[in-house]
Amino acid sequence: MVRGRKLRHIGKWFKRTLQSDANQQPAGSSHASSLQEPLSSLLDDNMEVLHQLYANCDDVIFRSFSIGGQIKAAVIYIDGLTDTVSLDRFVFEPLMQADGAEWADLQSLMRHKLPVSKVTELDSYSAVIDQISNGAPLLLVDGSPRAMALGMARWEMRSIEEPTAESVIRGPREGFIESIGVNATLLRRKLKSPQLKMHSIKIGRYSQTQVMIAYVDGLADPTLIKEVKARLQRIQIDGVLESGYIEEMIQDNPYSPFPQLLATERPDTVASGLLEGRAAILVDGTPFVLIAPITLYSMFQSAEDYYQRFIIGTAIRWLRYVFILVSLLMPSAYIAILTFHQEMIPTALLLSIAQSREEIPFPALIEALIMEVSFEALREAGVRLPKQVGAAVSIVGALVIGQAATSAGLVSAPMVMVVAITGIASFTIPRYAAGTALRILRFPVMFLAGTLGLLGIMLGIITILVHLCTLRSFGVPYLSPMAPLKLRDLKDVLLRAPWWSLQARPHLTGEYNPHRQSYGNKPDPGKGTE
């Protein structure tokens, strides 16, 4: 009798603890320790506790029935997260038609009358709540202190398609979706070895978001995996709705504009990172997977660099590096030279620029700021508007505003060209987060150029380099392998060396399994004739 009263009060007590701000437990456990009380063998006691927990939840269905017309049972599930057709066919129908010999105990019931591939036995209220929230219907039988979670979770999800932000000409056309189970499957298709390990935890006091750490055992340094797990387990938050929450919580320097984790929608990019000894963080509810650790050069590399011939990949990579510098420094160089260093401009070009600026009422700095802010606003508007009109508004807006500003005498034609070239250069950066960091840094460098000239630009570059030298991604220097210098790893930074010459993995957290392939893979037609 005392145990029955205790169980009946668990539901009310649990609801009070969730609403209490004083009892702040780690978000990863989400008060699970408060519900480790075992299930009762009486169905009525268990149903009363669950009814209290899910009070005012009209989407939680409690379906009571009897097994073979003799023993009481119940199924609890969330409408919309469970395959009700399979539930009716493979659970209710066989159990209601069972005879006395087949429901003698829970184990015989599972062996003879439940044609369900995945059945998990549960013995605590915390495990029950977790399974119900994930869409698995729960079977409770009177007289048994254990429950069965049936693998019948099913909900609507987006189909697998090519990521729009990371499209390639040559390469796989599949991308992650919002289901962590599907994303893990896509990763398993790339890396079929049992050495691919996936460790799952729950983060979020209310969202209970599933977060999965993926790594290849034997390639990833155990200290790296331990550090990733430790940082995730320290997170205490009400809910995690996107991997950006996790990224901000575990990065080394939260005040840096440069991303310290790589977010990608491509399974091949994640698989490539795992084969280099990195770790991946998958978050349920988002198609963006985080890769750690990374370097600055990881943000400027595209998956397609490795699918084309190495000569083409190297040429495109160098072109990308040039335009990255153009994106950061071109407006500032124009402002500095035009304001302080006119002697650097050829006479004919200087006369042409002077003629175009004859009626401009603003100095070069203000002129550049007007155009840059307008261009950034148009870019952001093009992203936020519907796809049918976004591109048209961006292109037409840029043309109309540029022409109107030039005709009105607010900006000069050379400045329009400088801003346009800068915008095109910024589009060559493969990673949106890295491009955003350079767009932000462009403005303080412009102010330095407008006040100190080329000296100000040099001061800005030195400040950025000093910051990058102090930056870390899970302990890995952000400018590695350039600083500190590792000649072996420069094959995949300054160049895209051919695959047969990339024998070693990148140097991350130590000399942990550094060999990626054997020597002697260079093509040699003579070998095939022997």
Order of alpha helices (4+ residues) and beta strands (2+ residues): alpha-alpha-alpha-beta-beta-alpha-alpha-alpha-beta-alpha-beta-beta-alpha-beta-beta-alpha-alpha-beta-alpha-beta-beta-alpha-alpha-alpha-alpha-alpha-alpha-alpha-beta-beta
